[in-house]
Amino acid sequence: MAGGGAADEWHWVNLPGGNAEQVIVDLCECTADDAWHSTLSPEGAGPGRGCIVVQTNATSSFHVIFSRTPAPSRGSNEPVLRYVVGKRRNSATTVGFGNPYVKKEHLESTTNADALLTSDPEKSRTFWFLYDNSVGVAAMGCQSAPQTDLCRLVCPLRD
């Protein structure tokens, strides 16, 4: 899901699962009505910055990919930013560049229980994923909105 602040303003998308990549939102094409305006930035989503919130009851890993193109990224050498939630049998959540990661190495990871998948498919978890190229940070956290105390993974994008 991606969208505004109130639950009735969210753009809900049901993903079928499997190994296919699916474009959820094109942040470069967002209008002011489409973009989620957070307290982090009055400009909201757009080229070089964005935030997406995912609510899932998945029990196997899923990926969130920020890319410049809507084409599938797997093996394309496209410089994508990719989060993997529930990696290694749900023991870690990682972030890095590439699909697969460059040299198969992630940039940062967490084993915090809040950043992992649910073990009960009857219960869902909510995660947020963001990146901001102008600030030089990628981050992810739990619950429905980016907040410092809910952040579970932070990765500087610059040296």
C-alpha positions as semicolon CSV with decimal commas, in nm:
position;residue;x (nm);y (nm);z (nm)
1;M;0,000;0,000;0,000
2;A;0,111;0,351;-0,064
3;G;-0,068;0,675;-0,008
4;G;-0,182;0,941;0,233
5;G;-0,209;0,946;0,608
6;A;-0,558;0,812;0,685
7;A;-0,631;0,443;0,625
8;D;-0,918;0,528;0,388
9;E;-0,674;0,728;0,171
10;W;-0,432;0,436;0,120
11;H;-0,390;0,282;-0,223
12;W;-0,436;-0,088;-0,142
13;V;-0,273;-0,347;-0,369
14;N;-0,314;-0,723;-0,327
15;L;0,003;-0,896;-0,443
16;P;-0,032;-1,259;-0,549
17;G;0,312;-1,369;-0,427
18;G;0,555;-1,582;-0,619
19;N;0,880;-1,472;-0,778
20;A;0,751;-1,205;-1,014
21;E;0,838;-0,836;-0,986
22;Q;0,545;-0,596;-0,996
23;V;0,551;-0,217;-1,012
24;I;0,340;-0,079;-0,728
25;V;0,400;0,294;-0,770
26;D;0,610;0,507;-1,001
27;L;0,750;0,772;-0,768
28;C;0,874;0,978;-1,065
29;E;0,518;1,009;-1,192
30;C;0,354;1,088;-0,857
31;T;0,131;1,391;-0,841
32;A;0,080;1,589;-0,522
33;D;-0,240;1,387;-0,466
34;D;-0,054;1,055;-0,510
35;A;0,256;1,132;-0,308
36;W;0,268;1,064;0,061
37;H;0,369;1,382;0,240
38;S;0,548;1,296;0,560
39;T;0,691;1,519;0,828
40;L;1,033;1,417;0,696
41;S;0,990;1,621;0,382
42;P;0,730;1,873;0,272
43;E;0,809;1,786;-0,090
44;G;0,700;1,420;-0,049
45;A;0,783;1,147;-0,301
46;G;0,954;1,201;-0,635
47;P;1,279;1,135;-0,818
48;G;1,548;1,042;-0,567
49;R;1,317;0,998;-0,269
50;G;1,022;0,792;-0,163
51;C;0,852;0,588;0,105
52;I;0,630;0,283;0,076
53;V;0,436;0,104;0,349
54;V;0,370;-0,270;0,321
55;Q;0,125;-0,466;0,532
56;T;0,172;-0,841;0,487
57;N;0,100;-1,178;0,637
58;A;0,376;-1,337;0,426
59;T;0,572;-1,617;0,591
60;S;0,842;-1,629;0,322
61;S;1,079;-1,349;0,224
62;F;0,973;-1,056;0,008
63;H;1,167;-0,777;-0,162
64;V;1,102;-0,403;-0,193
65;I;1,298;-0,252;-0,480
66;F;1,348;0,116;-0,559
67;S;1,450;0,142;-0,925
68;R;1,479;0,404;-1,198
69;T;1,292;0,185;-1,447
70;P;0,977;-0,028;-1,430
71;A;1,156;-0,321;-1,599
72;P;1,239;-0,633;-1,393
73;S;1,567;-0,581;-1,208
74;R;1,680;-0,940;-1,148
75;G;2,017;-0,991;-1,319
76;S;1,984;-0,662;-1,511
77;N;2,281;-0,479;-1,354
78;E;2,034;-0,194;-1,294
79;P;2,153;0,008;-0,988
80;V;1,852;-0,067;-0,768
81;L;1,815;-0,025;-0,393
82;R;1,671;-0,351;-0,261
83;Y;1,536;-0,450;0,079
84;V;1,483;-0,819;0,159
85;V;1,255;-0,893;0,455
86;G;1,280;-1,240;0,605
87;K;1,606;-1,342;0,441
88;R;1,777;-1,669;0,542
89;R;1,464;-1,842;0,674
90;N;1,337;-1,524;0,836
91;S;1,651;-1,461;1,041
92;A;1,743;-1,119;0,895
93;T;1,622;-0,820;0,697
94;T;1,879;-0,661;0,467
95;V;1,931;-0,365;0,235
96;G;2,181;-0,324;-0,046
97;F;2,239;-0,236;-0,409
98;G;2,156;-0,466;-0,698
99;N;1,939;-0,768;-0,764
100;P;2,120;-0,980;-0,660
101;Y;2,330;-0,764;-0,429
102;V;2,664;-0,651;-0,571
103;K;2,919;-0,922;-0,482
104;K;2,624;-1,088;-0,301
105;E;2,688;-0,855;-0,007
106;H;2,423;-0,639;0,159
107;L;2,510;-0,296;0,303
108;E;2,324;-0,330;0,633
109;S;2,112;-0,588;0,810
110;T;1,903;-0,636;1,122
111;T;1,784;-0,937;1,317
112;N;1,539;-0,733;1,527
113;A;1,217;-0,936;1,566
114;D;1,004;-0,634;1,463
115;A;1,183;-0,627;1,126
116;L;1,114;-0,992;1,048
117;L;0,810;-1,169;0,906
118;T;0,528;-1,303;1,116
119;S;0,539;-1,673;1,197
120;D;0,157;-1,686;1,204
121;P;-0,012;-1,632;0,864
122;E;-0,327;-1,523;1,050
123;K;-0,142;-1,215;1,177
124;S;0,001;-0,937;0,964
125;R;0,298;-0,708;1,005
126;T;0,340;-0,355;0,874
127;F;0,674;-0,221;0,751
128;W;0,784;0,108;0,595
129;F;1,074;0,148;0,354
130;L;1,225;0,477;0,249
131;Y;1,515;0,628;0,069
132;D;1,621;0,987;0,022
133;N;1,909;1,045;-0,215
134;S;1,944;1,414;-0,125
135;V;1,992;1,330;0,244
136;G;2,181;1,012;0,156
137;V;1,989;0,758;0,363
138;A;1,787;0,441;0,324
139;A;1,583;0,314;0,619
140;M;1,314;0,068;0,714
141;G;1,103;0,018;1,018
142;C;0,790;-0,130;1,164
143;Q;0,434;-0,005;1,192
144;S;0,274;0,242;0,954
145;A;0,488;0,556;0,941
146;P;0,855;0,654;0,950
147;Q;0,951;0,751;1,303
148;T;1,289;0,737;1,473
149;D;1,174;0,503;1,750
150;L;1,023;0,261;1,494
151;C;1,331;0,253;1,271
152;R;1,492;-0,092;1,259
153;L;1,747;-0,049;0,977
154;V;1,939;0,262;0,865
155;C;2,191;0,272;0,585
156;P;2,391;0,577;0,478
157;L;2,405;0,599;0,100
158;R;2,723;0,806;0,092
159;D;3,074;0,748;0,224
